[in-house]
């Protein structure tokens, strides 16, 4: 049943058709409806409810227009917003009983300028429902009821003030709070608050706040909920009876109604209505109407994106060229400025999510004129820049079409190149832009962009020149001053940054709001201090910022966090995170990406994935850099399955953050290099990049050269280097000019093959080009000398090391990774050499010198000390070092947990991986060799309780320790039910069908392990040693000689060879018994067959003498016991026994080639 209010509203308030530009309404009818509502409006009018009880009733006259069908339409699909009486009188939703208004079939509603009938609302509701079924997979969730207890005057005053503030647009709007205020006023006042103009302004600003707040978390449910709310509110606002377009209230009412329909999924009708309204602009009120049209169109954009996808949105923007001017340049027209800014921000934010913008531009250019293509290309460049993706590829496509691109658009690309570190390319592109000024006085846009490039590069000389010229001819703005300061901040000169701050903003200027420093200037000063690791300086300027009444924003914390991360200063990062938590600051996508990248450097992919999952749960929409950081975390840890999954996710259009940039392919190539892939496989990936519409950069060439060096193809490596030089000189790609990293790779390649004279030539080449060798360069040289078999090699290496450390000019120490890590890099090769020589004195001496030079003990250096004590049988030294390693390991894991924003109440080594597993194997071996078998069991249990996931090497060493402890049965059990079971489980997993389009890039989202399976093992460490990687490449080349690379097979699947590689070689599928393990177990079987029990190793006890002293009876008993143990092993562990037999046969036969020990 319908009450009179419902019938009146439906007959007199609704437009003549749902998307009409004329509003057929009767002022008197509306007034009657409002008066009726004063007694009949229920307290939960704006609260969605389930449909009423189904049943049959007598047809009312309203059925003529389909009105009675509305009572079954839920909030997400109903369009009228009227109250339906479908329950008994006892329900709170029941309206007071009134005589119904009945109309004959020929009744015509009141109209303004038209005698049209009200269309069938049943038809309308069906259209809306159909649109929603087509566009939305779910209906909106019912909002919790708004309770309306008796309100105090203070509460009403608060609601009224909120309503007024939102209507004026003078305060930050919280949508839910604003809606609660509106609904409460409507209930208690029995009418919509304020005059219609104010109420419509309120709804417009409310819708705008919803879009702004939820632009990154759009959903059909969200849009439908707010679309329904807007529709319901409109039914209580009287737009008057005058015709459009002179009736501005009615125009705005229809615009908001169109926005509501778009949110509900009726895109065609909403867009038709807006188009019709824009055609009826009246010159007298054009300024207002134009701004409203732009504002309403901006509010429709999220619905276009949600229901039609990024391409549907792009197609609509492309078709509606009246908005291109707004997107290309900022409007200065009165009344349009703010709506135009909002439209641009919304459109660019949504367009930035367009997958493959280059391909899209190429496609639409076939139907556009040259001028239109240039304009649309400029729009796509600006949108793509928002997502920090490759804008240069778009510009290159426009240039390939010989189109004229506006200078401001080129400036956007130049700045993007500078942000990406491609400074030479940025400078070259900037130089190609014709300046509006003269050579002595370039235009302000040109100078501002040149200053930006110099500042990003830290080129203080160029920044000084550009800023001085700018200040001579123009008035530098606030941003220009901040950019100039940024140059010295990047250069690590906080003193000069502070000088410029006080020069630009003396105390007297702070009284003038136009001359006051803003948060960007304070942030630049803090960034300068963070660049040099001065946390006190950072905190001081944070205090200065607070002292002037400005609260640090997300950008402040982002800049500082990134700076600490680039130096590897995890302690400062965690201190900063604590400060952010105390200040109630939430992490942004950029911050999450920084933390994930840091966890990747620390080889903890599981913690990185947990942090990614937390970010998504917090409403963060991942971008391509965030997903690539997850992919790189798996590369660093040697988790090839995780690499493939992340790559496949990125290669699936439509996934959040999915995009195929050169950074994605570089990360995949890095995986190929570190897994030891044959050179032709890596070349195949390189050759396919052109077909993927990406351009190789300096990192791509560096990875290809590294692969060539690992394969011993030094001539090819040199050719690739020469190709980089040629491209830099002839094609102007100056970012490809030789850098210290590429030449270091070649130098180490020569050293690896023993060609030291060629390596010396590369070092001389560096000096000729003015390139300063870095710590990795010197570490390669030190390693080559220290590995010489003659003692003279270590002497030369140490003399060279001392000359480096004692030199006053030590630019190699100025590394972005921090002084402590750099010192470890150069000391480690010589430490390792002395460990192999079993020189405890030299290892301890060198370690002390490193700490005196400013370094700190790390897990790597302490493991070297532990190993040298093990090799020399110094169990006391082993016991002394191990607690330090354990403490450092727990601290390392604690820091990882804090970076992943996890609680750290108890120690947890679950994310520690190979970094802790390596010293554990050394410690177990030392303890068991010393006969301390109970301590082995104690340490193993303790670390297991602390969450450490043991790797295959730990289990192999445990087998040896159990044999030494006289526990052969348990040793065989480990091989049979742990090592071999893991091997089978992993092979089955790798050989399974690959999900080429995963819904998530995370391995955490894989199906759980099947019943009876062991917990998934941690990935083994990637191949770090160049010698070991070279041997692996040689072996993989033989084994994959019949496997085609991607370009040979004509396949576009870049990751398929990696999928094959992870299944082939036992080196990267390390879950197998080591050769030494099988040899030892074979000796155990021989020992038992000879009738001798395996006795625990007891240093200082002559076990052969004890055996010889046995009497005959004891010998018989031991022989019988040995037979029982042997039989038990044969019965319980048949696979291990068979594997030992096969291994012994293989050892007895001739084998081709040999590789490094797999210990």
Secondary structure, 3 states (H helix, E strand, C coil): CCCHHHHHHHHHCCCCCCCCCCCCCCHHHHHHHHHHHHHHCCCCCCCCCCCCCCCCCCCCHHHHHCHHHHHHCCCCCCCCCCCCCCCCCCCCCCCCCCCCCCCCCCCCCCCCCCCCCCCCHHHHHHHHHHHHHHHCCCCCCCCCCCCCCCCCHHHHHHHHHHHHHHHHCCCCCCHHHHHHHHHHHHHHHCCCCCCHHHHHHHHHHHHHHHHHHHHHHCCHHHHHHHHHHHHHHHCCCCCCCCCCCCCHHHHHHHHHHHHHHHHHCCHHHHHHHHHHHHHCCCHHHHHHHHHHHHHHHHHHHHHHHHHHHHHHHHHHHHHCHHHHHHHHCCCCCCCCHHHHHHHHHHHHHHHCCCCCHHHHHHHHHHHCCHHHHHHHHHHHHHHHHHCCCCCHHHHHHHHHCCCCCCHHHHHHHHHHHHHCCCHHHHHHHHHCCCCCCCCCCCCHHHHHHHHHHHHHHCCHHHHHHHHHHHHHHCCCCHHHHHHHHHHHHHCCCHHHHHHHHHHHCCHHHHHCHHHCCCHHHHHHHHHHHHHCCCHHHHHHHHHHHHHCCCCCCHHHHHHHHHHHHHCCCHHHHHHHHHHHHHCCCCCCHHHHHHHHHHHHHCCCHHHHHHHHHHHHHCCCCCCHHHHHHHHHHHHHHCCHHHHHHHHHHHCCCCCCCCCCCHHHHHHHHHHHHHHCCCHHHHHHHHHCCCCCCCCCCHHHHHHHHHHHHHCCCHHHHHHHHHHHHHHHHHCCCHHHCCCHHHHHHHHHHHHHCCCHHHHHHHHHHHHHCCCCCCHHHHHHHHHHHHCCCCHHHHHHHHHHHHHHHHCCCCHHHCCCCCHHHHHHHHHHHHHHHHHHCCCHHHHHHHHHHHHHCCCCCCHHHHHHHHHHHHHCCCHHHHHHHHHHHHHHHHHHHHHHHHHCCCCCCCCCCCCCCHHHHHHHHHHHHHHHHCCCHHHHHHHHHHHHHCCCCCCHHHHHHHHHHHHHCCCHHHHHHHHHHHHHHHHHHHHHHHHCCCCCCCCCCCHHHCCCCCCCCCCCCCCCCCCCCHHHHHHHHHHHHHHCCCCCCHHHHCCCCCCHHHHHHHHHCCCCCCCCCCHHHHHHHHHHHHHHHCCCCCCCCCCCCCHHHHHHCCCHHHHHHHHHHHHHHHHHHHHHCHHHHHHHHHHHHHHHCCCCCCCCCCC
